[in-house]
Amino acid sequence: MSQKFVFHDVRTADVAASRRFYTELFGWEVTETPAGPMFGDGGEVWGGFTPLPDGDPRHPQWIPYVQVADVDAAARQAVALGGRIVKPRTDLPPGSVVVVDEPGGATLALWQPADRRA
């Protein structure tokens, strides 16, 4: 089975401006959650807005999430294949995430839902 993108996070220097842009451009619905504003449509949430802290050297960007069966094993494999860990494993209520850069420099998040944690 191939892995699919399951979530998309927009890291932005201005959450309010990004929120306005995407809701007006695409009609996305925004839901306020404890993790911050999330977007989607038809009651389905499939993305979120993450503010870039002042002084963060990274640039605003989209980060796609790919669901994996074992986030730790996937992170090890990513490094073995030439990737680099950008943000080590973080455990959140809905699951665990490791952010990596692939060898070409693109960033993606490896995502393991909480119901599949070891």
C-alpha positions as CSV (number, residue, x, y, z in Angstrom):
1,M,0.0,0.0,0.0
2,S,1.3,3.4,-0.9
3,Q,1.3,6.2,1.6
4,K,-1.0,9.2,1.1
5,F,-0.9,12.8,2.2
6,V,-3.5,13.0,5.1
7,F,-3.1,16.6,6.4
8,H,-1.6,19.9,5.2
9,D,-0.1,22.5,7.5
10,V,0.6,26.1,6.4
11,R,3.4,27.6,8.4
12,T,2.8,31.3,8.1
13,A,4.2,34.6,9.4
14,D,0.6,36.0,9.5
15,V,-2.2,33.6,10.4
16,A,-5.0,36.1,10.1
17,A,-3.9,37.1,6.6
18,S,-3.4,33.5,5.5
19,R,-6.7,32.5,6.9
20,R,-8.5,35.3,5.1
21,F,-6.7,34.5,1.8
22,Y,-7.5,30.8,1.8
23,T,-11.1,31.1,3.0
24,E,-11.9,33.8,0.4
25,L,-10.0,32.1,-2.4
26,F,-11.2,28.6,-1.8
27,G,-14.2,28.9,0.6
28,W,-12.5,26.7,3.2
29,E,-14.3,26.4,6.5
30,V,-12.1,27.2,9.6
31,T,-12.7,25.6,12.9
32,E,-11.1,26.9,16.1
33,T,-9.4,24.0,18.1
34,P,-7.1,23.9,21.1
35,A,-4.2,23.3,18.6
36,G,-5.2,26.5,16.7
37,P,-7.3,27.2,13.6
38,M,-7.9,24.1,11.4
39,F,-9.4,24.2,7.9
40,G,-11.4,21.9,5.6
41,D,-14.8,21.6,4.2
42,G,-18.1,19.7,4.7
43,G,-17.2,19.2,8.4
44,E,-13.9,17.4,7.5
45,V,-10.7,18.9,8.8
46,W,-7.6,18.3,6.7
47,G,-5.3,21.2,7.4
48,G,-4.2,23.8,9.9
49,F,-2.5,27.1,10.3
50,T,0.8,27.2,12.3
51,P,2.3,30.6,13.2
52,L,6.0,31.0,12.6
53,P,7.5,32.4,15.8
54,D,9.4,35.8,15.6
55,G,13.0,35.1,14.7
56,D,12.3,31.6,13.3
57,P,14.8,31.2,10.4
58,R,12.5,29.0,8.4
59,H,10.3,30.6,5.7
60,P,6.5,30.3,5.4
61,Q,5.7,27.1,3.7
62,W,3.2,24.3,3.3
63,I,4.1,21.0,5.0
64,P,2.2,17.9,3.9
65,Y,1.7,15.0,6.4
66,V,2.1,11.4,5.3
67,Q,0.6,8.7,7.5
68,V,3.0,5.9,8.5
69,A,2.5,2.8,10.5
70,D,5.5,3.5,12.8
71,V,6.8,7.1,12.9
72,D,10.1,6.1,14.6
73,A,10.9,3.5,11.9
74,A,9.9,5.8,9.1
75,A,12.2,8.6,10.5
76,R,15.1,6.1,10.7
77,Q,14.4,5.1,7.1
78,A,14.2,8.7,6.0
79,V,17.6,9.4,7.5
80,A,19.1,6.2,5.9
81,L,17.8,7.4,2.6
82,G,19.5,10.8,2.9
83,G,16.9,12.8,4.7
84,R,17.4,15.0,7.7
85,I,15.3,15.3,10.9
86,V,14.1,18.9,11.1
87,K,11.9,18.4,14.2
88,P,12.2,15.2,16.3
89,R,9.2,13.2,17.4
90,T,6.5,15.2,19.0
91,D,3.6,13.3,20.6
92,L,0.2,15.2,20.4
93,P,-3.2,14.0,21.5
94,P,-4.2,12.8,18.0
95,G,-0.8,11.2,17.1
96,S,2.9,11.5,16.8
97,V,4.9,13.5,14.2
98,V,8.5,13.8,12.9
99,V,9.3,16.5,10.5
100,V,12.0,15.7,7.9
101,D,13.7,17.3,4.9
102,E,14.1,14.9,2.0
103,P,17.5,14.9,0.1
104,G,16.3,17.6,-2.3
105,G,15.4,20.0,0.6
106,A,11.6,19.6,0.5
107,T,9.9,19.3,4.0
108,L,7.3,16.8,5.0
109,A,5.9,15.4,8.2
110,L,5.7,11.7,9.0
111,W,2.4,11.1,10.9
112,Q,1.4,8.2,13.1
113,P,-2.2,8.4,14.5
114,A,-2.6,7.9,18.2
115,D,-4.6,4.8,17.7
116,R,-1.5,3.2,16.1
117,R,1.1,4.2,18.6
118,A,3.4,1.5,20.0
